[in-house]
Amino acid sequence: PFRQWTQRELIAYGINPRLFGTPGKLRYAHTNFVLLGMALSRATGEPLARLMRRQVLGPLGLTGTDITSTPKIPSPVLHAFTSERGKYEESTFWSPSWTCGTGEIMTSDITDLARTAQDIGTGALLSRRDYRMQTAHISQIKPGVYYGMGLFNDHGWITQNPSFNGFNAIFAYLPPRHITIAITTTL
């Protein structure tokens, strides 16, 4: 949990054929986010963290959100615990290097999490065309539930459920009713 993973290691792990599931069945892989982070950094010439601050966090006014490549979480910290390694232990400050792009992890307060749900749910930073693409019913999980481009559409709710080292959250936005929900928990 304290290992600092490299992008090459994460990609090699994610494309290992032994880990592939049944063809035609949706399987989540964080590898796509590693590749996306690398592509964005290469295309812009900026580190992913700086790019995210300039293009997303700043324009959305997310002042309670930080992006960092270290396990340090700004105070006050909601401590997390997990039994992922076979014993129940604190996981608050485990390495985020396995997450996305170049090992950064975003931490938010509950206010910013709710704001993120609303902004993603309305496509605040996207053109109408891109918003339709992001929320399209690409892969059906079960009746009424679809996975699009990084988001779920669950019976009309635009949702995401970030999970990281014992921290869990869900945020959701219901476009027709302009309802936002944000919940965070630890194990």
Helices and strands as residue ranges (DSSP letters): H 7-14, G 17-19, H 31-44, H 48-52, I 53-57, H 58-60, E 65-68, E 81-82, E 89-90, E 105-108, H 110-122, H 128-134, E 139-142, E 145-147, E 152-154, E 157-160, E 163-164, E 167-174, E 179-186
